Amino acid sequence: MLSLINKYILMKNQLLLITLILFSFSLSAQKIEKVRKVDSQENTKSISEEELARKKKHAIKLIKLGYNNKSIMLQTQLDKKQVKAIRKEN
């Protein structure tokens, strides 16, 4: 009888532990999703024509040196579409 009670308590503790772990995973997933939404909203800022021209000039220089799109995007902070458009122009 005592063995059954101990097994029941152990199973109850394991179930509680599994529930807490799953709950923490779901909370962390929600936090990650919120960060992704904030990042996507922050990336839509406008820049001046002068700054765009400067970035475009730098991107052209990197294209001539043989850099790939991802490297150019990271160095100039231009969008993928902008880099592709610059590549088509040159």
N, CA, C and O atoms as a GROMACS GRO file, in nm:
protein
  360
    1MET      N    1   0.082  -0.120   0.000
    1MET     CA    2   0.000   0.000   0.000
    1MET      C    3   0.086   0.126   0.000
    1MET      O    4   0.058   0.223  -0.071
    2LEU      N    5   0.192   0.123   0.080
    2LEU     CA    6   0.281   0.238   0.088
    2LEU      C    7   0.354   0.259  -0.044
    2LEU      O    8   0.381   0.372  -0.084
    3SER      N    9   0.386   0.151  -0.111
    3SER     CA   10   0.455   0.158  -0.240
    3SER      C   11   0.366   0.226  -0.345
    3SER      O   12   0.415   0.306  -0.424
    4LEU      N   13   0.239   0.196  -0.345
    4LEU     CA   14   0.147   0.258  -0.440
    4LEU      C   15   0.134   0.408  -0.415
    4LEU      O   16   0.125   0.486  -0.509
    5ILE      N   17   0.132   0.446  -0.290
    5ILE     CA   18   0.122   0.588  -0.256
    5ILE      C   19   0.248   0.662  -0.301
    5ILE      O   20   0.240   0.772  -0.355
    6ASN      N   21   0.363   0.600  -0.279
    6ASN     CA   22   0.489   0.662  -0.322
    6ASN      C   23   0.494   0.676  -0.474
    6ASN      O   24   0.539   0.778  -0.526
    7LYS      N   25   0.447   0.573  -0.546
    7LYS     CA   26   0.445   0.579  -0.692
    7LYS      C   27   0.350   0.689  -0.739
    7LYS      O   28   0.380   0.761  -0.834
    8TYR      N   29   0.236   0.700  -0.673
    8TYR     CA   30   0.139   0.804  -0.709
    8TYR      C   31   0.198   0.943  -0.688
    8TYR      O   32   0.183   1.030  -0.773
    9ILE      N   33   0.266   0.964  -0.576
    9ILE     CA   34   0.328   1.094  -0.547
    9ILE      C   35   0.438   1.123  -0.648
    9ILE      O   36   0.452   1.236  -0.694
   10LEU      N   37   0.517   1.022  -0.682
   10LEU     CA   38   0.624   1.039  -0.780
   10LEU      C   39   0.568   1.074  -0.918
   10LEU      O   40   0.619   1.163  -0.985
   11MET      N   41   0.462   1.005  -0.959
   11MET     CA   42   0.400   1.034  -1.088
   11MET      C   43   0.341   1.175  -1.088
   11MET      O   44   0.349   1.247  -1.188
   12LYS      N   45   0.282   1.213  -0.977
   12LYS     CA   46   0.223   1.346  -0.966
   12LYS      C   47   0.332   1.453  -0.978
   12LYS      O   48   0.313   1.554  -1.045
   13ASN      N   49   0.446   1.431  -0.913
   13ASN     CA   50   0.557   1.526  -0.921
   13ASN      C   51   0.614   1.533  -1.062
   13ASN      O   52   0.648   1.641  -1.110
   14GLN      N   53   0.625   1.419  -1.129
   14GLN     CA   54   0.676   1.417  -1.265
   14GLN      C   55   0.581   1.490  -1.360
   14GLN      O   56   0.625   1.564  -1.447
   15LEU      N   57   0.452   1.469  -1.342
   15LEU     CA   58   0.353   1.537  -1.425
   15LEU      C   59   0.360   1.688  -1.403
   15LEU      O   60   0.352   1.766  -1.498
   16LEU      N   61   0.376   1.728  -1.280
   16LEU     CA   62   0.389   1.870  -1.248
   16LEU      C   63   0.515   1.928  -1.310
   16LEU      O   64   0.513   2.039  -1.364
   17LEU      N   65   0.624   1.855  -1.304
   17LEU     CA   66   0.750   1.900  -1.362
   17LEU      C   67   0.739   1.915  -1.514
   17LEU      O   68   0.784   2.014  -1.570
   18ILE      N   69   0.680   1.817  -1.579
   18ILE     CA   70   0.662   1.822  -1.725
   18ILE      C   71   0.572   1.940  -1.763
   18ILE      O   72   0.599   2.009  -1.861
   19THR      N   73   0.467   1.963  -1.686
   19THR     CA   74   0.377   2.075  -1.713
   19THR      C   75   0.450   2.208  -1.700
   19THR      O   76   0.432   2.297  -1.783
   20LEU      N   77   0.532   2.222  -1.597
   20LEU     CA   78   0.608   2.346  -1.579
   20LEU      C   79   0.708   2.369  -1.692
   20LEU      O   80   0.726   2.481  -1.738
   21ILE      N   81   0.774   2.262  -1.736
   21ILE     CA   82   0.870   2.275  -1.846
   21ILE      C   83   0.800   2.317  -1.974
   21ILE      O   84   0.848   2.407  -2.043
   22LEU      N   85   0.689   2.254  -2.006
   22LEU     CA   86   0.615   2.290  -2.127
   22LEU      C   87   0.563   2.433  -2.120
   22LEU      O   88   0.562   2.504  -2.220
   23PHE      N   89   0.519   2.474  -2.003
   23PHE     CA   90   0.471   2.610  -1.984
   23PHE      C   91   0.584   2.711  -2.007
   23PHE      O   92   0.563   2.814  -2.071
   24SER      N   93   0.702   2.681  -1.956
   24SER     CA   94   0.816   2.773  -1.975
   24SER      C   95   0.856   2.779  -2.122
   24SER      O   96   0.894   2.886  -2.171
   25PHE      N   97   0.848   2.666  -2.194
   25PHE     CA   98   0.878   2.666  -2.337
   25PHE      C   99   0.778   2.754  -2.413
   25PHE      O  100   0.817   2.829  -2.503
   26SER      N  101   0.653   2.743  -2.378
   26SER     CA  102   0.552   2.823  -2.449
   26SER      C  103   0.572   2.972  -2.420
   26SER      O  104   0.551   3.055  -2.508
   27LEU      N  105   0.610   3.007  -2.298
   27LEU     CA  106   0.636   3.147  -2.266
   27LEU      C  107   0.756   3.200  -2.343
   27LEU      O  108   0.752   3.312  -2.395
   28SER      N  109   0.862   3.121  -2.351
   28SER     CA  110   0.980   3.168  -2.424
   28SER      C  111   0.950   3.180  -2.573
   28SER      O  112   1.002   3.270  -2.638
   29ALA      N  113   0.867   3.092  -2.627
   29ALA     CA  114   0.829   3.101  -2.768
   29ALA      C  115   0.749   3.228  -2.794
   29ALA      O  116   0.765   3.293  -2.897
   30GLN      N  117   0.662   3.265  -2.700
   30GLN     CA  118   0.585   3.388  -2.715
   30GLN      C  119   0.676   3.510  -2.711
   30GLN      O  120   0.655   3.606  -2.786
   31LYS      N  121   0.778   3.508  -2.624
   31LYS     CA  122   0.871   3.620  -2.616
   31LYS      C  123   0.950   3.634  -2.745
   31LYS      O  124   0.972   3.745  -2.793
   32ILE      N  125   0.992   3.522  -2.802
   32ILE     CA  126   1.067   3.525  -2.928
   32ILE      C  127   0.979   3.583  -3.039
   32ILE      O  128   1.027   3.662  -3.120
   33GLU      N  129   0.853   3.544  -3.043
   33GLU     CA  130   0.762   3.594  -3.146
   33GLU      C  131   0.742   3.745  -3.131
   33GLU      O  132   0.735   3.816  -3.231
   34LYS      N  133   0.734   3.795  -3.007
   34LYS     CA  134   0.720   3.938  -2.986
   34LYS      C  135   0.843   4.012  -3.035
   34LYS      O  136   0.832   4.120  -3.094
   35VAL      N  137   0.962   3.956  -3.010
   35VAL     CA  138   1.086   4.019  -3.055
   35VAL      C  139   1.089   4.025  -3.207
   35VAL      O  140   1.131   4.126  -3.263
   36ARG      N  141   1.046   3.919  -3.274
   36ARG     CA  142   1.044   3.918  -3.420
   36ARG      C  143   0.951   4.026  -3.474
   36ARG      O  144   0.984   4.093  -3.572
   37LYS      N  145   0.836   4.044  -3.411
   37LYS     CA  146   0.742   4.146  -3.456
   37LYS      C  147   0.801   4.285  -3.439
   37LYS      O  148   0.787   4.370  -3.527
   38VAL      N  149   0.866   4.310  -3.326
   38VAL     CA  150   0.926   4.440  -3.300
   38VAL      C  151   1.038   4.467  -3.399
   38VAL      O  152   1.050   4.578  -3.451
   39ASP      N  153   1.122   4.365  -3.427
   39ASP     CA  154   1.231   4.382  -3.522
   39ASP      C  155   1.178   4.415  -3.661
   39ASP      O  156   1.234   4.500  -3.730
   40SER      N  157   1.072   4.349  -3.702
   40SER     CA  158   1.018   4.375  -3.836
   40SER      C  159   0.958   4.516  -3.845
   40SER      O  160   0.960   4.577  -3.952
   41GLN      N  161   0.906   4.567  -3.735
   41GLN     CA  162   0.851   4.702  -3.735
   41GLN      C  163   0.962   4.806  -3.734
   41GLN      O  164   0.947   4.913  -3.794
   42GLU      N  165   1.073   4.778  -3.666
   42GLU     CA  166   1.183   4.873  -3.658
   42GLU      C  167   1.258   4.885  -3.789
   42GLU      O  168   1.319   4.989  -3.816
   43ASN      N  169   1.255   4.783  -3.871
   43ASN     CA  170   1.331   4.784  -3.995
   43ASN      C  171   1.267   4.869  -4.104
   43ASN      O  172   1.324   4.882  -4.213
   44THR      N  173   1.152   4.927  -4.077
   44THR     CA  174   1.083   5.006  -4.179
   44THR      C  175   1.106   5.156  -4.160
   44THR      O  176   1.013   5.235  -4.177
   45LYS      N  177   1.228   5.194  -4.124
   45LYS     CA  178   1.254   5.336  -4.107
   45LYS      C  179   1.305   5.395  -4.238
   45LYS      O  180   1.371   5.328  -4.316
   46SER      N  181   1.272   5.521  -4.261
   46SER     CA  182   1.311   5.585  -4.386
   46SER      C  183   1.444   5.657  -4.368
   46SER      O  184   1.478   5.702  -4.258
   47ILE      N  185   1.520   5.665  -4.477
   47ILE     CA  186   1.648   5.733  -4.472
   47ILE      C  187   1.649   5.844  -4.576
   47ILE      O  188   1.570   5.842  -4.671
   48SER      N  189   1.737   5.939  -4.558
   48SER     CA  190   1.743   6.054  -4.649
   48SER      C  191   1.804   6.012  -4.782
   48SER      O  192   1.870   5.909  -4.793
   49GLU      N  193   1.781   6.095  -4.882
   49GLU     CA  194   1.834   6.067  -5.017
   49GLU      C  195   1.987   6.068  -5.016
   49GLU      O  196   2.051   5.990  -5.086
   50GLU      N  197   2.044   6.159  -4.937
   50GLU     CA  198   2.190   6.168  -4.930
   50GLU      C  199   2.250   6.041  -4.871
   50GLU      O  200   2.350   5.988  -4.921
   51GLU      N  201   2.189   5.993  -4.764
   51GLU     CA  202   2.238   5.871  -4.701
   51GLU      C  203   2.218   5.751  -4.793
   51GLU      O  204   2.303   5.662  -4.799
   52LEU      N  205   2.106   5.747  -4.864
   52LEU     CA  206   2.081   5.639  -4.958
   52LEU      C  207   2.184   5.640  -5.071
   52LEU      O  208   2.232   5.534  -5.112
   53ALA      N  209   2.218   5.758  -5.120
   53ALA     CA  210   2.319   5.770  -5.226
   53ALA      C  211   2.455   5.722  -5.176
   53ALA      O  212   2.529   5.656  -5.248
   54ARG      N  213   2.487   5.756  -5.053
   54ARG     CA  214   2.615   5.714  -4.995
   54ARG      C  215   2.620   5.562  -4.980
   54ARG      O  216   2.721   5.500  -5.012
   55LYS      N  217   2.510   5.504  -4.933
   55LYS     CA  218   2.504   5.358  -4.918
   55LYS      C  219   2.508   5.289  -5.054
   55LYS      O  220   2.569   5.183  -5.069
   56LYS      N  221   2.441   5.350  -5.151
   56LYS     CA  222   2.439   5.292  -5.285
   56LYS      C  223   2.579   5.293  -5.346
   56LYS      O  224   2.620   5.196  -5.409
   57LYS      N  225   2.651   5.402  -5.326
   57LYS     CA  226   2.788   5.412  -5.377
   57LYS      C  227   2.877   5.306  -5.312
   57LYS      O  228   2.958   5.242  -5.380
   58HIS      N  229   2.862   5.289  -5.182
   58HIS     CA  230   2.940   5.188  -5.111
   58HIS      C  231   2.902   5.047  -5.159
   58HIS      O  232   2.989   4.961  -5.172
   59ALA      N  233   2.774   5.024  -5.184
   59ALA     CA  234   2.729   4.893  -5.232
   59ALA      C  235   2.786   4.864  -5.370
   59ALA      O  236   2.825   4.750  -5.398
   60ILE      N  237   2.792   4.964  -5.456
   60ILE     CA  238   2.849   4.946  -5.590
   60ILE      C  239   2.997   4.907  -5.579
   60ILE      O  240   3.045   4.820  -5.652
   61LYS      N  241   3.066   4.973  -5.487
   61LYS     CA  242   3.208   4.940  -5.466
   61LYS      C  243   3.223   4.795  -5.419
   61LYS      O  244   3.313   4.724  -5.464
   62LEU      N  245   3.136   4.752  -5.329
   62LEU     CA  246   3.143   4.614  -5.280
   62LEU      C  247   3.108   4.513  -5.389
   62LEU      O  248   3.166   4.405  -5.395
   63ILE      N  249   3.013   4.549  -5.475
   63ILE     CA  250   2.975   4.460  -5.586
   63ILE      C  251   3.094   4.441  -5.679
   63ILE      O  252   3.122   4.330  -5.725
   64LYS      N  253   3.164   4.550  -5.707
   64LYS     CA  254   3.281   4.542  -5.795
   64LYS      C  255   3.393   4.459  -5.733
   64LYS      O  256   3.472   4.398  -5.804
   65LEU      N  257   3.399   4.457  -5.599
   65LEU     CA  258   3.500   4.376  -5.531
   65LEU      C  259   3.458   4.229  -5.522
   65LEU      O  260   3.539   4.145  -5.482
   66GLY      N  261   3.333   4.198  -5.559
   66GLY     CA  262   3.288   4.059  -5.563
   66GLY      C  263   3.218   4.010  -5.439
   66GLY      O  264   3.207   3.889  -5.418
   67TYR      N  265   3.169   4.099  -5.356
   67TYR     CA  266   3.096   4.058  -5.236
   67TYR      C  267   2.958   4.004  -5.275
   67TYR      O  268   2.901   4.043  -5.376
   68ASN      N  269   2.907   3.912  -5.193
   68ASN     CA  270   2.773   3.859  -5.219
   68ASN      C  271   2.666   3.950  -5.156
   68ASN      O  272   2.698   4.042  -5.081
   69ASN      N  273   2.540   3.923  -5.189
   69ASN     CA  274   2.430   4.010  -5.145
   69ASN      C  275   2.423   4.021  -4.994
   69ASN      O  276   2.400   4.130  -4.940
   70LYS      N  277   2.440   3.910  -4.925
   70LYS     CA  278   2.426   3.911  -4.779
   70LYS      C  279   2.532   4.000  -4.714
   70LYS      O  280   2.503   4.076  -4.622
   71SER      N  281   2.655   3.990  -4.762
   71SER     CA  282   2.763   4.074  -4.707
   71SER      C  283   2.735   4.221  -4.733
   71SER      O  284   2.758   4.306  -4.647
   72ILE      N  285   2.686   4.251  -4.852
   72ILE     CA  286   2.655   4.390  -4.885
   72ILE      C  287   2.541   4.441  -4.798
   72ILE      O  288   2.545   4.554  -4.750
   73MET      N  289   2.440   4.357  -4.778
   73MET     CA  290   2.327   4.397  -4.692
   73MET      C  291   2.373   4.425  -4.550
   73MET      O  292   2.327   4.521  -4.488
   74LEU      N  293   2.463   4.343  -4.498
   74LEU     CA  294   2.511   4.362  -4.362
   74LEU      C  295   2.597   4.488  -4.349
   74LEU      O  296   2.588   4.560  -4.249
   75GLN      N  297   2.680   4.514  -4.449
   75GLN     CA  298   2.770   4.630  -4.440
   75GLN      C  299   2.699   4.762  -4.468
   75GLN      O  300   2.733   4.864  -4.407
   76THR      N  301   2.603   4.762  -4.558
   76THR     CA  302   2.537   4.888  -4.595
   76THR      C  303   2.401   4.906  -4.531
   76THR      O  304   2.345   5.016  -4.535
   77GLN      N  305   2.346   4.800  -4.472
   77GLN     CA  306   2.213   4.801  -4.410
   77GLN      C  307   2.104   4.836  -4.512
   77GLN      O  308   2.008   4.905  -4.480
   78LEU      N  309   2.122   4.786  -4.634
   78LEU     CA  310   2.020   4.800  -4.737
   78LEU      C  311   1.935   4.674  -4.740
   78LEU      O  312   1.976   4.569  -4.692
   79ASP      N  313   1.816   4.685  -4.797
   79ASP     CA  314   1.728   4.569  -4.813
   79ASP      C  315   1.778   4.482  -4.926
   79ASP      O  316   1.858   4.524  -5.010
   80LYS      N  317   1.728   4.359  -4.928
   80LYS     CA  318   1.765   4.264  -5.033
   80LYS      C  319   1.721   4.316  -5.170
   80LYS      O  320   1.794   4.303  -5.268
   81LYS      N  321   1.602   4.374  -5.175
   81LYS     CA  322   1.551   4.427  -5.302
   81LYS      C  323   1.637   4.542  -5.351
   81LYS      O  324   1.662   4.555  -5.471
   82GLN      N  325   1.683   4.627  -5.260
   82GLN     CA  326   1.766   4.740  -5.299
   82GLN      C  327   1.900   4.692  -5.355
   82GLN      O  328   1.949   4.746  -5.454
   83VAL      N  329   1.958   4.590  -5.291
   83VAL     CA  330   2.086   4.538  -5.338
   83VAL      C  331   2.070   4.476  -5.476
   83VAL      O  332   2.154   4.494  -5.563
   84LYS      N  333   1.961   4.401  -5.496
   84LYS     CA  334   1.936   4.340  -5.627
   84LYS      C  335   1.916   4.448  -5.734
   84LYS      O  336   1.964   4.432  -5.846
   85ALA      N  337   1.847   4.555  -5.700
   85ALA     CA  338   1.826   4.664  -5.796
   85ALA      C  339   1.958   4.731  -5.832
   85ALA      O  340   1.981   4.766  -5.947
   86ILE      N  341   2.045   4.748  -5.734
   86ILE     CA  342   2.176   4.808  -5.760
   86ILE      C  343   2.258   4.716  -5.849
   86ILE      O  344   2.329   4.763  -5.938
   87ARG      N  345   2.250   4.586  -5.826
   87ARG     CA  346   2.322   4.490  -5.911
   87ARG      C  347   2.273   4.497  -6.056
   87ARG      O  348   2.353   4.488  -6.149
   88LYS      N  349   2.142   4.512  -6.074
   88LYS     CA  350   2.088   4.519  -6.210
   88LYS      C  351   2.134   4.645  -6.282
   88LYS      O  352   2.157   4.643  -6.403
   89GLU      N  353   2.148   4.755  -6.208
   89GLU     CA  354   2.190   4.880  -6.268
   89GLU      C  355   2.334   4.873  -6.318
   89GLU      O  356   2.369   4.935  -6.419
   90ASN      N  357   2.417   4.796  -6.247
   90ASN     CA  358   2.561   4.792  -6.283
   90ASN      C  359   2.597   4.664  -6.348
   90ASN      O  360   2.713   4.643  -6.384
   0.00000   0.00000   0.00000
